Amino acid sequence: MPDLSAHRRTPLLKCRAKGLGVLGPVVPPTQENLKQAIADGYNMIILGNDMWHFQKALKELVNDQVEPVRKELAGE
């Protein structure tokens, strides 16, 4: 597990030695980051987190719904 810092690797190794599952976040939830988390030893994975998904949804809402109305009202 060379990509992990010691403070993250130690608990992973201790849990794996005891046969315990290890939960870890993948933020942002990309295929590359997911594959890395699995390679690092995580076997329970959170894809993103509440705030990441909330912020993403708000950005999409503004870009997809609000901005077109603003442009239309501005005569663009």
Jmol script that loads the backbone (N, CA, C; Angstrom):
load data "model"
ATOM      1  N   MET A   1       0.819  -1.190   0.000  1.00  0.00           N
ATOM      2  CA  MET A   1       0.000   0.000   0.000  1.00  0.00           C
ATOM      3  C   MET A   1       0.864   1.256   0.000  1.00  0.00           C
ATOM      4  N   PRO A   2       1.659   1.486  -1.004  1.00  0.00           N
ATOM      5  CA  PRO A   2       2.599   2.603  -0.995  1.00  0.00           C
ATOM      6  C   PRO A   2       1.967   3.981  -1.112  1.00  0.00           C
ATOM      7  N   ASP A   3       0.748   4.104  -1.625  1.00  0.00           N
ATOM      8  CA  ASP A   3       0.148   5.419  -1.835  1.00  0.00           C
ATOM      9  C   ASP A   3      -0.438   6.034  -0.567  1.00  0.00           C
ATOM     10  N   LEU A   4      -0.617   5.244   0.454  1.00  0.00           N
ATOM     11  CA  LEU A   4      -1.234   5.749   1.674  1.00  0.00           C
ATOM     12  C   LEU A   4      -0.189   6.282   2.639  1.00  0.00           C
ATOM     13  N   SER A   5      -0.542   7.370   3.320  1.00  0.00           N
ATOM     14  CA  SER A   5       0.342   7.875   4.356  1.00  0.00           C
ATOM     15  C   SER A   5       0.270   6.929   5.551  1.00  0.00           C
ATOM     16  N   ALA A   6       1.262   6.991   6.394  1.00  0.00           N
ATOM     17  CA  ALA A   6       1.353   6.068   7.534  1.00  0.00           C
ATOM     18  C   ALA A   6       0.147   6.180   8.457  1.00  0.00           C
ATOM     19  N   HIS A   7      -0.357   7.399   8.666  1.00  0.00           N
ATOM     20  CA  HIS A   7      -1.488   7.547   9.593  1.00  0.00           C
ATOM     21  C   HIS A   7      -2.758   6.908   9.043  1.00  0.00           C
ATOM     22  N   ARG A   8      -2.856   6.718   7.734  1.00  0.00           N
ATOM     23  CA  ARG A   8      -4.009   6.018   7.151  1.00  0.00           C
ATOM     24  C   ARG A   8      -3.726   4.533   6.971  1.00  0.00           C
ATOM     25  N   ARG A   9      -2.493   4.169   6.710  1.00  0.00           N
ATOM     26  CA  ARG A   9      -2.146   2.776   6.435  1.00  0.00           C
ATOM     27  C   ARG A   9      -2.200   1.932   7.704  1.00  0.00           C
ATOM     28  N   THR A  10      -1.763   2.460   8.836  1.00  0.00           N
ATOM     29  CA  THR A  10      -1.699   1.692  10.076  1.00  0.00           C
ATOM     30  C   THR A  10      -3.059   1.136  10.494  1.00  0.00           C
ATOM     31  N   PRO A  11      -4.117   1.956  10.558  1.00  0.00           N
ATOM     32  CA  PRO A  11      -5.421   1.388  10.926  1.00  0.00           C
ATOM     33  C   PRO A  11      -5.914   0.351   9.910  1.00  0.00           C
ATOM     34  N   LEU A  12      -5.642   0.595   8.624  1.00  0.00           N
ATOM     35  CA  LEU A  12      -6.040  -0.374   7.598  1.00  0.00           C
ATOM     36  C   LEU A  12      -5.381  -1.726   7.845  1.00  0.00           C
ATOM     37  N   LEU A  13      -4.095  -1.709   8.085  1.00  0.00           N
ATOM     38  CA  LEU A  13      -3.370  -2.957   8.305  1.00  0.00           C
ATOM     39  C   LEU A  13      -3.837  -3.662   9.564  1.00  0.00           C
ATOM     40  N   LYS A  14      -4.086  -2.907  10.629  1.00  0.00           N
ATOM     41  CA  LYS A  14      -4.562  -3.508  11.876  1.00  0.00           C
ATOM     42  C   LYS A  14      -5.930  -4.155  11.688  1.00  0.00           C
ATOM     43  N   CYS A  15      -6.816  -3.465  10.988  1.00  0.00           N
ATOM     44  CA  CYS A  15      -8.151  -4.024  10.747  1.00  0.00           C
ATOM     45  C   CYS A  15      -8.079  -5.266   9.874  1.00  0.00           C
ATOM     46  N   ARG A  16      -7.303  -5.224   8.824  1.00  0.00           N
ATOM     47  CA  ARG A  16      -7.182  -6.377   7.928  1.00  0.00           C
ATOM     48  C   ARG A  16      -6.599  -7.567   8.676  1.00  0.00           C
ATOM     49  N   ALA A  17      -5.646  -7.329   9.570  1.00  0.00           N
ATOM     50  CA  ALA A  17      -5.035  -8.416  10.338  1.00  0.00           C
ATOM     51  C   ALA A  17      -6.058  -9.101  11.238  1.00  0.00           C
ATOM     52  N   LYS A  18      -7.074  -8.343  11.660  1.00  0.00           N
ATOM     53  CA  LYS A  18      -8.113  -8.900  12.533  1.00  0.00           C
ATOM     54  C   LYS A  18      -9.337  -9.365  11.748  1.00  0.00           C
ATOM     55  N   GLY A  19      -9.264  -9.271  10.429  1.00  0.00           N
ATOM     56  CA  GLY A  19     -10.385  -9.693   9.607  1.00  0.00           C
ATOM     57  C   GLY A  19     -11.559  -8.727   9.617  1.00  0.00           C
ATOM     58  N   LEU A  20     -11.285  -7.469   9.971  1.00  0.00           N
ATOM     59  CA  LEU A  20     -12.336  -6.467  10.029  1.00  0.00           C
ATOM     60  C   LEU A  20     -12.424  -5.714   8.708  1.00  0.00           C
ATOM     61  N   GLY A  21     -13.639  -5.313   8.363  1.00  0.00           N
ATOM     62  CA  GLY A  21     -13.828  -4.490   7.184  1.00  0.00           C
ATOM     63  C   GLY A  21     -13.353  -3.070   7.455  1.00  0.00           C
ATOM     64  N   VAL A  22     -13.009  -2.379   6.387  1.00  0.00           N
ATOM     65  CA  VAL A  22     -12.514  -1.016   6.520  1.00  0.00           C
ATOM     66  C   VAL A  22     -13.335  -0.106   5.615  1.00  0.00           C
ATOM     67  N   LEU A  23     -13.945   0.925   6.216  1.00  0.00           N
ATOM     68  CA  LEU A  23     -14.772   1.884   5.502  1.00  0.00           C
ATOM     69  C   LEU A  23     -13.946   3.106   5.136  1.00  0.00           C
ATOM     70  N   GLY A  24     -14.081   3.556   3.894  1.00  0.00           N
ATOM     71  CA  GLY A  24     -13.354   4.741   3.481  1.00  0.00           C
ATOM     72  C   GLY A  24     -14.110   5.517   2.431  1.00  0.00           C
ATOM     73  N   PRO A  25     -13.891   6.837   2.379  1.00  0.00           N
ATOM     74  CA  PRO A  25     -14.571   7.671   1.396  1.00  0.00           C
ATOM     75  C   PRO A  25     -13.831   7.737   0.070  1.00  0.00           C
ATOM     76  N   VAL A  26     -14.579   7.903  -1.004  1.00  0.00           N
ATOM     77  CA  VAL A  26     -14.013   8.158  -2.322  1.00  0.00           C
ATOM     78  C   VAL A  26     -14.602   9.489  -2.782  1.00  0.00           C
ATOM     79  N   VAL A  27     -13.801  10.546  -2.645  1.00  0.00           N
ATOM     80  CA  VAL A  27     -14.248  11.895  -2.988  1.00  0.00           C
ATOM     81  C   VAL A  27     -13.161  12.567  -3.814  1.00  0.00           C
ATOM     82  N   PRO A  28     -13.464  13.001  -5.002  1.00  0.00           N
ATOM     83  CA  PRO A  28     -14.698  12.816  -5.728  1.00  0.00           C
ATOM     84  C   PRO A  28     -14.839  11.364  -6.176  1.00  0.00           C
ATOM     85  N   PRO A  29     -16.080  10.898  -6.363  1.00  0.00           N
ATOM     86  CA  PRO A  29     -16.312   9.503  -6.697  1.00  0.00           C
ATOM     87  C   PRO A  29     -16.068   9.198  -8.176  1.00  0.00           C
ATOM     88  N   THR A  30     -14.798   9.096  -8.528  1.00  0.00           N
ATOM     89  CA  THR A  30     -14.419   8.759  -9.900  1.00  0.00           C
ATOM     90  C   THR A  30     -13.989   7.298  -9.952  1.00  0.00           C
ATOM     91  N   GLN A  31     -13.969   6.734 -11.151  1.00  0.00           N
ATOM     92  CA  GLN A  31     -13.510   5.354 -11.298  1.00  0.00           C
ATOM     93  C   GLN A  31     -12.076   5.200 -10.817  1.00  0.00           C
ATOM     94  N   GLU A  32     -11.242   6.165 -11.151  1.00  0.00           N
ATOM     95  CA  GLU A  32      -9.835   6.107 -10.741  1.00  0.00           C
ATOM     96  C   GLU A  32      -9.707   6.087  -9.219  1.00  0.00           C
ATOM     97  N   ASN A  33     -10.421   6.977  -8.542  1.00  0.00           N
ATOM     98  CA  ASN A  33     -10.354   7.033  -7.082  1.00  0.00           C
ATOM     99  C   ASN A  33     -10.953   5.786  -6.441  1.00  0.00           C
ATOM    100  N   LEU A  34     -12.014   5.251  -7.045  1.00  0.00           N
ATOM    101  CA  LEU A  34     -12.616   4.015  -6.535  1.00  0.00           C
ATOM    102  C   LEU A  34     -11.636   2.854  -6.645  1.00  0.00           C
ATOM    103  N   LYS A  35     -11.010   2.716  -7.793  1.00  0.00           N
ATOM    104  CA  LYS A  35     -10.022   1.641  -7.975  1.00  0.00           C
ATOM    105  C   LYS A  35      -8.866   1.789  -6.984  1.00  0.00           C
ATOM    106  N   GLN A  36      -8.438   3.031  -6.746  1.00  0.00           N
ATOM    107  CA  GLN A  36      -7.341   3.260  -5.801  1.00  0.00           C
ATOM    108  C   GLN A  36      -7.756   2.882  -4.391  1.00  0.00           C
ATOM    109  N   ALA A  37      -8.981   3.221  -3.993  1.00  0.00           N
ATOM    110  CA  ALA A  37      -9.460   2.876  -2.648  1.00  0.00           C
ATOM    111  C   ALA A  37      -9.494   1.366  -2.458  1.00  0.00           C
ATOM    112  N   ILE A  38      -9.936   0.650  -3.479  1.00  0.00           N
ATOM    113  CA  ILE A  38      -9.953  -0.811  -3.408  1.00  0.00           C
ATOM    114  C   ILE A  38      -8.526  -1.343  -3.318  1.00  0.00           C
ATOM    115  N   ALA A  39      -7.639  -0.797  -4.142  1.00  0.00           N
ATOM    116  CA  ALA A  39      -6.231  -1.222  -4.108  1.00  0.00           C
ATOM    117  C   ALA A  39      -5.594  -0.904  -2.758  1.00  0.00           C
ATOM    118  N   ASP A  40      -6.037   0.178  -2.110  1.00  0.00           N
ATOM    119  CA  ASP A  40      -5.506   0.562  -0.802  1.00  0.00           C
ATOM    120  C   ASP A  40      -5.991  -0.360   0.313  1.00  0.00           C
ATOM    121  N   GLY A  41      -7.035  -1.150   0.037  1.00  0.00           N
ATOM    122  CA  GLY A  41      -7.504  -2.098   1.039  1.00  0.00           C
ATOM    123  C   GLY A  41      -8.875  -1.824   1.616  1.00  0.00           C
ATOM    124  N   TYR A  42      -9.529  -0.763   1.169  1.00  0.00           N
ATOM    125  CA  TYR A  42     -10.877  -0.498   1.667  1.00  0.00           C
ATOM    126  C   TYR A  42     -11.847  -1.499   1.050  1.00  0.00           C
ATOM    127  N   ASN A  43     -12.735  -2.051   1.860  1.00  0.00           N
ATOM    128  CA  ASN A  43     -13.723  -2.982   1.323  1.00  0.00           C
ATOM    129  C   ASN A  43     -15.161  -2.543   1.621  1.00  0.00           C
ATOM    130  N   MET A  44     -15.304  -1.389   2.221  1.00  0.00           N
ATOM    131  CA  MET A  44     -16.595  -0.713   2.359  1.00  0.00           C
ATOM    132  C   MET A  44     -16.321   0.727   1.951  1.00  0.00           C
ATOM    133  N   ILE A  45     -17.036   1.205   0.949  1.00  0.00           N
ATOM    134  CA  ILE A  45     -16.662   2.479   0.351  1.00  0.00           C
ATOM    135  C   ILE A  45     -17.858   3.421   0.286  1.00  0.00           C
ATOM    136  N   ILE A  46     -17.614   4.665   0.663  1.00  0.00           N
ATOM    137  CA  ILE A  46     -18.602   5.732   0.545  1.00  0.00           C
ATOM    138  C   ILE A  46     -18.255   6.498  -0.733  1.00  0.00           C
ATOM    139  N   LEU A  47     -19.177   6.521  -1.688  1.00  0.00           N
ATOM    140  CA  LEU A  47     -18.920   7.244  -2.932  1.00  0.00           C
ATOM    141  C   LEU A  47     -19.384   8.682  -2.770  1.00  0.00           C
ATOM    142  N   GLY A  48     -18.442   9.559  -2.481  1.00  0.00           N
ATOM    143  CA  GLY A  48     -18.767  10.948  -2.197  1.00  0.00           C
ATOM    144  C   GLY A  48     -19.160  11.076  -0.735  1.00  0.00           C
ATOM    145  N   ASN A  49     -19.768  12.189  -0.401  1.00  0.00           N
ATOM    146  CA  ASN A  49     -20.320  12.382   0.936  1.00  0.00           C
ATOM    147  C   ASN A  49     -21.506  13.323   0.794  1.00  0.00           C
ATOM    148  N   ASP A  50     -22.231  13.530   1.860  1.00  0.00           N
ATOM    149  CA  ASP A  50     -23.449  14.339   1.782  1.00  0.00           C
ATOM    150  C   ASP A  50     -23.200  15.720   1.199  1.00  0.00           C
ATOM    151  N   MET A  51     -22.209  16.418   1.700  1.00  0.00           N
ATOM    152  CA  MET A  51     -21.958  17.786   1.235  1.00  0.00           C
ATOM    153  C   MET A  51     -21.499  17.810  -0.216  1.00  0.00           C
ATOM    154  N   TRP A  52     -20.693  16.840  -0.623  1.00  0.00           N
ATOM    155  CA  TRP A  52     -20.231  16.787  -2.012  1.00  0.00           C
ATOM    156  C   TRP A  52     -21.422  16.623  -2.942  1.00  0.00           C
ATOM    157  N   HIS A  53     -22.324  15.674  -2.625  1.00  0.00           N
ATOM    158  CA  HIS A  53     -23.497  15.441  -3.473  1.00  0.00           C
ATOM    159  C   HIS A  53     -24.444  16.640  -3.452  1.00  0.00           C
ATOM    160  N   PHE A  54     -24.621  17.271  -2.296  1.00  0.00           N
ATOM    161  CA  PHE A  54     -25.491  18.432  -2.185  1.00  0.00           C
ATOM    162  C   PHE A  54     -24.961  19.587  -3.030  1.00  0.00           C
ATOM    163  N   GLN A  55     -23.668  19.870  -2.914  1.00  0.00           N
ATOM    164  CA  GLN A  55     -23.070  20.955  -3.694  1.00  0.00           C
ATOM    165  C   GLN A  55     -23.154  20.665  -5.191  1.00  0.00           C
ATOM    166  N   LYS A  56     -22.911  19.425  -5.576  1.00  0.00           N
ATOM    167  CA  LYS A  56     -22.992  19.034  -6.983  1.00  0.00           C
ATOM    168  C   LYS A  56     -24.408  19.240  -7.508  1.00  0.00           C
ATOM    169  N   ALA A  57     -25.405  18.823  -6.732  1.00  0.00           N
ATOM    170  CA  ALA A  57     -26.798  18.987  -7.150  1.00  0.00           C
ATOM    171  C   ALA A  57     -27.159  20.464  -7.294  1.00  0.00           C
ATOM    172  N   LEU A  58     -26.707  21.302  -6.370  1.00  0.00           N
ATOM    173  CA  LEU A  58     -27.000  22.732  -6.460  1.00  0.00           C
ATOM    174  C   LEU A  58     -26.342  23.366  -7.686  1.00  0.00           C
ATOM    175  N   LYS A  59     -25.098  22.995  -7.970  1.00  0.00           N
ATOM    176  CA  LYS A  59     -24.423  23.525  -9.149  1.00  0.00           C
ATOM    177  C   LYS A  59     -25.160  23.129 -10.421  1.00  0.00           C
ATOM    178  N   GLU A  60     -25.593  21.871 -10.491  1.00  0.00           N
ATOM    179  CA  GLU A  60     -26.323  21.406 -11.665  1.00  0.00           C
ATOM    180  C   GLU A  60     -27.660  22.132 -11.794  1.00  0.00           C
ATOM    181  N   LEU A  61     -28.337  22.354 -10.689  1.00  0.00           N
ATOM    182  CA  LEU A  61     -29.609  23.072 -10.700  1.00  0.00           C
ATOM    183  C   LEU A  61     -29.432  24.486 -11.242  1.00  0.00           C
ATOM    184  N   VAL A  62     -28.437  25.184 -10.743  1.00  0.00           N
ATOM    185  CA  VAL A  62     -28.191  26.545 -11.207  1.00  0.00           C
ATOM    186  C   VAL A  62     -27.811  26.539 -12.680  1.00  0.00           C
ATOM    187  N   ASN A  63     -26.890  25.666 -13.078  1.00  0.00           N
ATOM    188  CA  ASN A  63     -26.433  25.637 -14.468  1.00  0.00           C
ATOM    189  C   ASN A  63     -27.532  25.210 -15.440  1.00  0.00           C
ATOM    190  N   ASP A  64     -28.320  24.216 -15.062  1.00  0.00           N
ATOM    191  CA  ASP A  64     -29.312  23.650 -15.982  1.00  0.00           C
ATOM    192  C   ASP A  64     -30.656  24.369 -15.983  1.00  0.00           C
ATOM    193  N   GLN A  65     -31.028  24.979 -14.859  1.00  0.00           N
ATOM    194  CA  GLN A  65     -32.362  25.571 -14.750  1.00  0.00           C
ATOM    195  C   GLN A  65     -32.343  27.092 -14.585  1.00  0.00           C
ATOM    196  N   VAL A  66     -31.508  27.578 -13.701  1.00  0.00           N
ATOM    197  CA  VAL A  66     -31.523  29.010 -13.388  1.00  0.00           C
ATOM    198  C   VAL A  66     -30.836  29.834 -14.477  1.00  0.00           C
ATOM    199  N   GLU A  67     -29.659  29.434 -14.894  1.00  0.00           N
ATOM    200  CA  GLU A  67     -28.907  30.217 -15.882  1.00  0.00           C
ATOM    201  C   GLU A  67     -29.663  30.408 -17.195  1.00  0.00           C
ATOM    202  N   PRO A  68     -30.321  29.373 -17.748  1.00  0.00           N
ATOM    203  CA  PRO A  68     -31.088  29.609 -18.978  1.00  0.00           C
ATOM    204  C   PRO A  68     -32.193  30.658 -18.804  1.00  0.00           C
ATOM    205  N   VAL A  69     -32.847  30.675 -17.660  1.00  0.00           N
ATOM    206  CA  VAL A  69     -33.893  31.674 -17.406  1.00  0.00           C
ATOM    207  C   VAL A  69     -33.272  33.059 -17.274  1.00  0.00           C
ATOM    208  N   ARG A  70     -32.146  33.157 -16.588  1.00  0.00           N
ATOM    209  CA  ARG A  70     -31.457  34.455 -16.473  1.00  0.00           C
ATOM    210  C   ARG A  70     -31.096  35.001 -17.853  1.00  0.00           C
ATOM    211  N   LYS A  71     -30.542  34.145 -18.706  1.00  0.00           N
ATOM    212  CA  LYS A  71     -30.154  34.554 -20.048  1.00  0.00           C
ATOM    213  C   LYS A  71     -31.369  34.984 -20.870  1.00  0.00           C
ATOM    214  N   GLU A  72     -32.443  34.221 -20.742  1.00  0.00           N
ATOM    215  CA  GLU A  72     -33.670  34.553 -21.474  1.00  0.00           C
ATOM    216  C   GLU A  72     -34.217  35.910 -21.032  1.00  0.00           C
ATOM    217  N   LEU A  73     -34.253  36.143 -19.737  1.00  0.00           N
ATOM    218  CA  LEU A  73     -34.769  37.408 -19.211  1.00  0.00           C
ATOM    219  C   LEU A  73     -33.854  38.579 -19.553  1.00  0.00           C
ATOM    220  N   ALA A  74     -32.578  38.306 -19.717  1.00  0.00           N
ATOM    221  CA  ALA A  74     -31.627  39.362 -20.070  1.00  0.00           C
ATOM    222  C   ALA A  74     -31.601  39.610 -21.567  1.00  0.00           C
ATOM    223  N   GLY A  75     -32.348  38.799 -22.320  1.00  0.00           N
ATOM    224  CA  GLY A  75     -32.412  38.973 -23.767  1.00  0.00           C
ATOM    225  C   GLY A  75     -31.222  38.413 -24.510  1.00  0.00           C
ATOM    226  N   GLU A  76     -30.539  37.490 -23.893  1.00  0.00           N
ATOM    227  CA  GLU A  76     -29.362  36.896 -24.557  1.00  0.00           C
ATOM    228  C   GLU A  76     -29.767  35.741 -25.443  1.00  0.00           C
TER     229      GLU A  76
END
end "model"
wireframe off; spacefill off
backbone 0.3
color backbone group
